[in-house]
Amino acid sequence: MPEIQLIIRRTIKPIRIGKLESVMTPGVFIFISMIFYVTSSYSLQRLCKKLEIKPTWLSWTPFSPVLMYKAGGQAWWWFILLLFPFIQFIALIVLLIAWVRIFQRSGWKLAIVPLISSILFEVSIGGSILLFIVSFMTSSPPYKMAVEQVKQNSMVVESLGKPISTGWFVQGNLTTSFDGGSACLVIPVSGSKTKGEIYVDAQQQNGEWNFRELVVEVEGRNEPIVLAAPPPGSQGSLCF
């Protein structure tokens, strides 16, 4: 069966979802990415015309690093090595050396715009992908069901304090297919008193999501708050 599987890891400090969504969406990031793309491509094309590096139209394609290497006096095939893990580190160092030479040849006024806009373009593309994945995860039924139950549980509310907010960067994986699915999520949560994490183990059968396990671990509390536990005699949690 066709399957979609998305796995994301929490690596940064959680940010409240409401604050993030009110400022940034995947669409906004894509729009910003397009601005940086046009700026970097056009400015690189101008730079290459001055340095007589051809073909200048490559600046508008994914092969634009070829022009950067050539403009910096390096072999174009270093671009190919960017595609291979481990070796790409060396290729990046060579690219950095190429940019140093580009600055020496053209001056910083002409070279600074394509350099900075190219970096910002790559960052914005990564941000667009990240926000799309986060949006997919936080709009999924198991995520919404878990957060709703947590906010309605009096023991959780008492332990965390009101208002309860969730972090936007979720750890875990979500798998869906035509005949079922599963979700193993760790959702950052915080209140006015302290913070914690929601552990979600959910299964989808016949289009319906059900929790195998739903647990909230509160910072400073010895025992976790169990909202749903695996049935007796089962294998237990499939996630944690």
C-alpha positions as CSV (number, residue, x, y, z in Angstrom):
1,M,0.0,0.0,0.0
2,P,1.2,3.5,-0.7
3,E,2.5,5.0,2.5
4,I,3.5,8.4,3.8
5,Q,6.0,8.5,6.6
6,L,7.3,11.6,8.2
7,I,9.9,11.7,10.9
8,I,11.1,14.8,12.6
9,R,13.4,15.3,15.6
10,R,13.2,18.0,18.2
11,T,16.5,19.9,18.2
12,I,15.5,23.4,19.3
13,K,13.7,25.0,22.1
14,P,9.9,24.7,21.7
15,I,8.0,27.8,20.5
16,R,4.3,28.2,21.1
17,I,2.3,27.1,18.1
18,G,-0.1,30.0,18.3
19,K,2.7,32.6,18.1
20,L,4.4,30.8,15.3
21,E,1.3,30.3,13.1
22,S,0.3,34.0,13.5
23,V,3.7,35.0,12.0
24,M,4.9,32.3,9.7
25,T,3.2,29.7,7.5
26,P,4.7,27.5,4.8
27,G,3.2,29.8,2.2
28,V,4.9,32.8,3.6
29,F,8.3,31.0,3.7
30,I,7.8,29.9,0.0
31,F,7.1,33.6,-0.9
32,I,10.2,34.7,0.9
33,S,12.2,31.9,-0.8
34,M,11.1,33.1,-4.2
35,I,12.3,36.6,-3.4
36,F,15.7,35.3,-2.4
37,Y,15.8,33.0,-5.4
38,V,15.2,35.9,-7.9
39,T,17.7,38.1,-6.0
40,S,20.5,35.5,-5.9
41,S,20.0,34.3,-9.5
42,Y,19.9,37.8,-11.0
43,S,22.9,39.1,-8.9
44,L,24.9,36.0,-9.7
45,Q,24.2,36.4,-13.4
46,R,25.4,40.0,-13.3
47,L,28.5,38.9,-11.4
48,C,29.3,36.2,-14.0
49,K,28.8,38.6,-16.9
50,K,31.4,41.0,-15.4
51,L,33.8,38.2,-14.8
52,E,33.0,36.7,-18.3
53,I,31.9,33.3,-16.8
54,K,29.6,31.3,-19.0
55,P,26.9,30.2,-19.4
56,T,25.3,32.8,-17.2
57,W,21.8,31.3,-17.5
58,L,23.0,28.6,-15.1
59,S,22.5,31.1,-12.3
60,W,18.7,30.4,-12.6
61,T,19.1,26.7,-12.2
62,P,20.1,24.3,-9.4
63,F,23.5,24.1,-11.1
64,S,24.4,27.7,-10.2
65,P,27.3,26.5,-7.9
66,V,29.1,25.5,-11.1
67,L,29.3,29.2,-11.9
68,M,30.5,30.0,-8.4
69,Y,33.4,27.5,-8.7
70,K,34.4,28.7,-12.1
71,A,34.2,32.4,-11.1
72,G,36.5,31.6,-8.2
73,G,39.0,29.8,-10.4
74,Q,38.1,26.3,-9.4
75,A,37.1,23.3,-11.5
76,W,33.4,23.0,-12.2
77,W,33.3,19.4,-11.2
78,W,33.6,20.3,-7.6
79,F,29.8,20.8,-7.9
80,I,29.3,17.1,-8.4
81,L,31.2,16.3,-5.2
82,L,28.6,18.5,-3.3
83,L,26.1,15.6,-3.9
84,F,28.1,13.0,-1.9
85,P,28.1,12.8,1.9
86,F,31.5,13.3,3.7
87,I,33.2,14.4,0.4
88,Q,30.8,17.4,0.2
89,F,32.6,18.9,3.2
90,I,35.7,19.3,1.2
91,A,33.7,20.7,-1.8
92,L,32.2,23.3,0.6
93,I,35.7,24.4,1.7
94,V,36.7,24.7,-2.0
95,L,33.5,26.7,-2.6
96,L,34.4,29.0,0.3
97,I,37.9,29.5,-1.2
98,A,36.2,30.3,-4.6
99,W,34.1,33.0,-3.0
100,V,37.2,34.6,-1.4
101,R,38.8,34.8,-4.9
102,I,35.5,36.1,-6.3
103,F,35.6,39.0,-3.8
104,Q,39.2,39.7,-4.7
105,R,38.4,39.7,-8.5
106,S,35.1,41.7,-8.5
107,G,35.1,43.6,-5.2
108,W,32.8,43.2,-2.3
109,K,30.0,45.5,-3.6
110,L,29.2,43.2,-6.6
111,A,29.9,39.9,-4.8
112,I,28.1,40.4,-1.5
113,V,24.6,40.3,-2.8
114,P,24.7,37.0,-4.6
115,L,26.6,35.4,-1.7
116,I,24.2,36.5,1.1
117,S,21.0,36.0,-1.0
118,S,22.1,32.5,-2.0
119,I,22.6,31.6,1.7
120,L,19.3,33.1,2.7
121,F,17.6,31.2,-0.2
122,E,18.9,27.8,1.1
123,V,17.8,28.7,4.6
124,S,14.3,29.7,3.6
125,I,13.9,26.5,1.5
126,G,14.8,24.5,4.6
127,G,12.4,26.5,6.7
128,S,9.6,26.0,4.2
129,I,10.1,22.2,4.3
130,L,10.3,22.2,8.1
131,L,7.1,24.2,8.5
132,F,5.2,22.1,6.1
133,I,6.2,18.9,8.0
134,V,5.3,20.6,11.3
135,S,2.0,21.8,9.9
136,F,1.2,18.2,8.8
137,M,2.0,16.8,12.2
138,T,0.1,19.3,14.2
139,S,-3.0,19.1,12.0
140,S,-3.2,15.3,12.3
141,P,-6.1,13.7,14.2
142,P,-3.9,11.9,16.9
143,Y,-2.1,15.2,17.7
144,K,-5.4,17.1,18.0
145,M,-7.0,14.4,20.1
146,A,-4.1,14.1,22.4
147,V,-3.8,17.8,23.1
148,E,-7.6,18.1,23.6
149,Q,-7.6,15.3,26.2
150,V,-4.6,16.8,28.0
151,K,-6.2,20.2,28.3
152,Q,-9.4,18.7,29.6
153,N,-7.7,16.6,32.3
154,S,-8.0,18.3,35.7
155,M,-4.8,16.6,37.0
156,V,-2.8,17.8,34.1
157,V,-4.2,21.3,34.3
158,E,-3.5,21.4,38.1
159,S,0.1,20.2,37.6
160,L,1.0,22.4,34.6
161,G,-1.1,25.5,35.4
162,K,-3.3,27.5,33.1
163,P,-3.1,28.3,30.2
164,I,-1.6,25.1,28.7
165,S,0.3,25.6,25.5
166,T,2.1,23.1,23.2
167,G,5.5,23.5,21.6
168,W,5.5,23.6,17.8
169,F,8.4,21.2,17.1
170,V,7.2,17.7,17.7
171,Q,9.4,14.6,18.0
172,G,8.3,11.3,16.6
173,N,6.8,9.8,13.5
174,L,3.4,9.6,11.8
175,T,2.6,6.9,9.3
176,T,-0.7,6.7,7.3
177,S,-1.9,4.5,4.5
178,F,-5.2,3.4,3.0
179,D,-5.7,0.6,5.4
180,G,-4.5,2.1,8.7
181,G,-1.7,4.0,10.3
182,S,0.2,4.7,13.5
183,A,1.5,7.7,15.4
184,C,4.3,7.9,18.0
185,L,4.6,11.5,19.1
186,V,6.3,13.4,21.9
187,I,4.7,16.8,22.2
188,P,6.3,19.6,24.3
189,V,3.7,21.2,26.6
190,S,3.9,24.0,29.2
191,G,1.7,25.9,31.6
192,S,2.0,28.8,34.0
193,K,3.6,26.5,36.7
194,T,5.9,24.2,34.8
195,K,6.4,22.2,31.6
196,G,6.3,18.6,30.4
197,E,5.9,16.3,27.5
198,I,2.9,14.4,26.1
199,Y,3.7,10.8,24.9
200,V,1.3,9.6,22.3
201,D,1.0,6.0,20.9
202,A,-2.0,5.8,18.6
203,Q,-3.2,3.4,16.0
204,Q,-5.6,3.9,13.1
205,Q,-8.0,1.2,12.0
206,N,-10.9,1.6,9.5
207,G,-10.3,5.3,9.4
208,E,-10.6,5.7,13.2
209,W,-7.7,6.7,15.5
210,N,-7.5,5.2,19.0
211,F,-4.9,5.6,21.7
212,R,-2.8,2.7,22.9
213,E,-1.1,4.9,25.3
214,L,-1.4,8.6,26.3
215,V,0.9,9.8,29.1
216,V,1.9,13.2,30.3
217,E,5.2,13.6,32.1
218,V,5.4,16.8,34.2
219,E,8.7,18.3,35.2
220,G,9.1,18.0,39.0
221,R,6.5,15.3,39.3
222,N,7.6,11.8,40.2
223,E,4.8,9.8,38.6
224,P,3.5,10.4,35.0
225,I,-0.1,11.2,34.5
226,V,-1.7,8.3,32.5
227,L,-4.7,9.2,30.4
228,A,-4.7,6.0,28.4
229,A,-2.8,2.8,28.9
230,P,-2.4,-0.4,26.8
231,P,-5.0,-3.0,27.6
232,P,-4.0,-5.9,30.0
233,G,-2.3,-8.7,28.2
234,S,-1.2,-6.6,25.3
235,Q,2.4,-6.0,24.2
236,G,2.4,-2.6,25.8
237,S,3.4,0.6,24.1
238,L,4.8,0.1,20.6
239,C,6.6,3.5,20.8
240,F,8.2,4.1,24.1
